[in-house]
Amino acid sequence: MSRKILKYTTIVLGSLVLLIIYLSTVGFETDKFNNQIQNLVKQKNDKFDTSLKKIKLTLDPLNFKINAKTIDTKILFKGKLIELEYLKTQISLNSFIKSQLVTSQIEISTKPILLKNFVSFVRSINNRPELFFLERFIKKGYLIADLKFNFDEFGKLKEDYKINGLLKEGEISILKKNKLEKISFLFNITKNNFNFREISFDANNINFLSDRLSIKKNKNDYLLEGNIRNKNSPLNDQLLQTIKLKYPQFDLINTNFESENDFLFNINNKFKVKNLIINSNILIDSSQFKKNNLISEKFIEINELIDLKNHKIKASFANKKLSIEGKGQIKLQNKFEIINYKIINNGSDLNLVSNIELSELDIKNQNLIKEYLPKTKDILNLKDHKIRASYANKKLKIEGKGQVKLQNKFEFIDYKVAHSGSDLNLVSNIELSELDIKNQNLIKEYLPKTKNILNLKDHKIKLQYKDSNLSVEGLGKISLDKEFNKINYTFSKKDKKYNFETSLEINDTPIKIDFINYEKDKNLNSQLEINGNYNKKFGLDLKKISIFSKNNRISIDDLILDGKIK
């Protein structure tokens, strides 16, 4: 008897085990819960309607639950269709026995669905204001998503939901000029956290890529953090305006660039951006910018379009302050030259510091210089110059040194130039092996045998030009007639008044001063010292005149000659 009991018991247990295995792996189909699911959906939202096939049930013996799964489910709401790959939930054994649907979790996997329909569906579950705006801005796109929802004991949706999926071919238009196209990414969404990766989209005909973007909700704002990059692409005005990097002082055109950018900012539900921080590495393959009022047309002769290429730039934007540091090549006239620069823009204030090495450059001669140096060219040639330029408080300063060709030879020169509005100031030191200057009537009056053009040799000269006034200090040698004699001098012109101070050796030309009845023989070595000023209207004011020679020593102070005295 005991053997039979054991046998039957074994058969029953074995059958039970096989049944459990069968129910756990193969399961069975039923439409027993279809009406309950449809009614439950109606209770949650009366605008929803569902189309269900038979539900496949499998046993979860360890948790005393039944896994319920249906495929090809369709959800209709507001005339819009959501097609599901499957819908999966767990039912307690007790509710199954009682033929009641009690579930704490639902998993949904969708087929490809329209993005706009999906946002509408999510809004119907959780109608946040930002979803309303997002739905308005979406134009195109479809996605595949896996959704997991948990419910409390009263059937209310918990806020620990999870949504994963991918988006393809999306299009969002916030404004007519700000459109994102060909959007694709993978996403993971939980309460107050949105994470995106493998992002790609087009904006202003530029393809942008991103490894990551995270969005965190903080009260009424969202914190966005991520990175974005692009391969070599054209940069247009519209994008410059959008990212607030367009400034009238640097009007970039025909620009091709690539960039890597890290960003952080807050945005509210009205899409207003604040606390924007951007750190960028940018490579400008080629670009041009238009010559602007930072560069004086009175002083420098450069191209209307200035060419840039191979510029490596580090840029940062924070607290409405833009900082740029870069290095590359620039073509001001005929050749590309190396330049580095730092730019800081804070509101309407622009500060710039730049260093450039120029193998050649042409600058415009000034009329006042040509008046006294008649053999200099209209365009002066610079060679092998190292220049530092700075711009602050709407004032441009240039410091440099190199070689300049005023006439026939390149000579050493250093200079400082300041330009603000119509004001141009210049200080320059130049070493001249030779130069020709125009003789003046005042000199010819007292040195009548001197030439119309005087030759200078081995001169060190300091020039200052300010407010259309010129001053010159120098020393070297001068040829008044044939021989070269030593001279040092200062000369300045302000308005119509000429000031001068000169010490000159005169060994080969006569001196004639009628008003003191003095005449020097041309072969007599003499030293002439004069300082004073001259005004065409009021005549000559000699503060001091001294003549020293072997047999004569003449000194006159405060001699005034009006325009009628010769």
Salt bridges, closest charged atoms under 4 A:
ASP72 OD2 - LYS53 NZ 3.40
ASP72 OD1 - LYS111 NZ 2.90
GLU130 OE2 - ARG128 NH1 3.68
GLU135 OE2 - LYS80 NZ 3.77
GLU135 OE1 - ARG123 NH1 2.58
GLU159 OE1 - LYS191 NZ 2.32
GLU171 OE1 - LYS140 NZ 3.81
GLU171 OE2 - LYS179 NZ 3.96
GLU198 OE2 - ARG197 NH1 3.56
ASP202 OD2 - LYS182 NZ 3.95
ASP211 OD1 - ARG229 NH1 3.12
ASP221 OD2 - LYS274 NZ 2.91
ASP237 OD1 - LYS246 NZ 3.20
ASP251 OD1 - LYS246 NZ 2.94
GLU301 OE1 - LYS364 NZ 3.79
GLU304 OE2 - LYS291 NZ 3.19
ASP378 OD1 - LYS370 NZ 3.56
ASP436 OD2 - LYS375 NZ 3.37
ASP541 OD2 - LYS543 NZ 3.01
